[in-house]
């Protein structure tokens, strides 16, 4: 399950990916999980953020998401849907 959630995050961050608008459902009819939902699924210790040990994706992606470099991913740092047009957030 964690791998699926991480894969969903990475899919929506890929540059040049689908040009969906926020709120659009994917091809499978499901909306991407919100940042809050991702934290609820991946946060093993219940501190409201995701540490490197809780993150099951590639280390370089953790580093990409961790914009304040505090070694944790918070709701503000996680994507909350597909990228904006042009593949940039």
C-alpha positions in Angstrom: 0.0 0.0 0.0 2.8 2.4 0.9 4.5 1.7 -2.4 1.3 2.5 -4.3 0.9 5.8 -2.5 4.5 6.8 -3.1 4.2 5.8 -6.8 1.1 8.0 -7.0 3.0 10.9 -5.6 5.9 10.4 -8.1 3.5 9.9 -11.0 1.9 13.3 -10.4 5.3 15.1 -10.0 6.8 13.8 -13.2 7.7 16.7 -15.5 5.7 16.6 -18.6 3.1 14.2 -17.3 -0.6 14.5 -17.9 -1.9 18.0 -18.1 -4.8 17.4 -15.8 -6.4 20.3 -13.9 -6.6 20.1 -10.1 -9.6 18.0 -9.1 -9.5 16.0 -12.3 -9.7 12.2 -11.8 -7.1 10.0 -13.4 -7.7 7.4 -16.1 -8.9 4.9 -13.5 -11.5 7.4 -12.2 -9.7 7.9 -8.9 -8.5 11.3 -7.6 -4.9 11.4 -6.3 -4.6 11.3 -2.5 -4.3 14.6 -0.7 -1.2 15.4 1.2 -3.0 14.9 4.4 -4.2 11.4 3.3 -0.6 10.5 2.3 0.7 11.5 5.8 -2.0 9.5 7.5 -1.0 6.5 5.5 2.8 6.8 5.7 3.3 8.3 9.2 4.1 5.3 11.3 4.9 7.1 14.5 1.9 9.5 14.4 3.9 12.7 14.6 2.1 14.3 11.7 5.1 14.2 9.3 7.0 11.6 7.3 10.6 10.9 8.1 13.2 9.3 5.8 12.6 5.9 7.4 8.8 6.2 6.9 9.2 7.2 3.2 9.4 4.2 1.0 10.3 5.9 -2.3 13.7 6.7 -3.7 15.9 8.8 -1.5 16.3 11.5 -4.2 12.6 12.0 -4.2 12.5 12.5 -0.5 15.2 15.1 -0.9 13.2 16.8 -3.7 10.1 17.0 -1.5 11.9 18.2 1.6 12.2 21.8 0.6 13.2 23.1 4.0 15.8 20.3 4.5 14.6 19.4 8.0 14.6 15.6 7.2 10.8 15.4 7.4 8.0 15.8 4.9 5.0 17.8 6.0 1.6 18.4 4.5 2.9 21.7 3.0 5.8 20.0 1.3 3.8 17.1 -0.3 2.0 17.4 -3.6 -1.8 17.6 -3.3 -2.7 16.7 -6.8 -1.4 16.6 -10.4 1.2 19.2 -11.4 0.2 22.5 -12.9 0.3 22.9 -16.7 3.8 22.5 -18.0 4.7 20.0 -15.3 5.9 22.5 -12.7 4.5 23.1 -9.2 
